[in-house]
Amino acid sequence: MTQADPVSTAASSPSSSPTPSSSVPPSPLRIAVLEDYQGVARSMADWPSLAPRAEATFFHDVVSDVDALVERLAPFDILVLMRERTQVGADLIARLPRLALITTMGTRNAAIDLGAARARGIVVSGTEKGPHAELATPTLAWGLVLALTRGIVGQATSVRQGGWQREIGVDIEGKTLGLLGLGRIGRQVARFGQAFGMTTIAWSQNLTDEAAASAGVRRVDKDTLFAASDVLSVHLVLSGRSRGLVDDAALRRMKPTAYLVNTSRGPIVDEAALLSALTERRIAGAALDVFDAEPLPQGHPFRTLDNVLATPHIGYVTENGYRSGYGQMVEDIRAFLDGRPIRVLGDDATWR
């Protein structure tokens, strides 16, 4: 795949552009749209509307080495990030003297060092949730639950290879669905579980009995959550409190017939502990859409273990999500060019 796809959205002469804000470098500004994995970002937003003040270049590959990123991004004034695919830390920011704006999909991005950006006077803007955004990740999570319990991938692979039935599916009606986190996504997954006749329980550090009951869910303690769940689905924001929360002790409380589903963030689950539980068959299996390192390294055991269903972080990757996200990031850039940044990220952001 071609690494960069330059798309000119700027006039050949900067004299044709309006006088920029004093905080904006002379136009045309250069925009780097990073890690456009599917090569669709250009078609998802009105990038030509930024002409003649800016031009965009689309990158489709993955670069994690800081020196390589500096070499690639040094000529650019604006970075467009699709969630947390690229780490934009203080070390990288310090070596990009032209950088004036970072715009990212979502209301938060743990991969951006906001403090370092502020210290440099770099604006960081985000996007609001678009149509159907609340359903994208819950729908994938529930699809993974069904795929795990009914062995859909293995059964389909058997047919493709000329075989037929190869295993017996697991009935989920009457089983217990455990939610590690009962926010917007967790509550929707709970509704899916209830529609399929599952008992729903949940735990998180701040969950109250009243909040759980309002979703038709019973709050339990952490030990009970792991011990009682037939399917345990993770729906927490990655933070200092949640990192490594699903550790070896928690996994050892799970039933040998239980499944773990993680569509939240990889580091919430201790990867070494999960690998041990899976290889020793202490749990029945796991469906994982998120990982410590993304893309998942070649040769990683999660790519080959027969009790792992791995997908490439696609919880938010839908057409509606992309059109809304990229469209709003173009709006962010246009507002910045006009000298009136919008949807600025920070501790005091009120637009979220």
Secondary structure, 3 states (H helix, E strand, C coil): CCCEEEECCCCCCHHHCCCCCCCCCCCCEEEEECCCCCCCHHHCCCHHHHCCCEEEEEECCCCCCHHHHHHHHCCCCEEEECCCCCCECHHHHCCCCCCCEEEECCCCCCCECHHHHHHCCCEEECCCCCCCHHHHHHHHHHHHHHHHHHCHHHHHHHHHCCCCCCCCCCCCCCCEEEEECCCHHHHHHHHHHHHCCCEEEEECCCCCHHHHHHCCCEECCHHHHHHHCCEEEECCCCCCCCCCCECHHHHHCCCCCCEEEECCCHHHECHHHHHHHHHCCCCCEEEECCCCCCCCCCCCHHHCCCCEEECCCCCCCCHHHHHHHHHHHHHHHHHHHCCCCCCECCCCCCCC
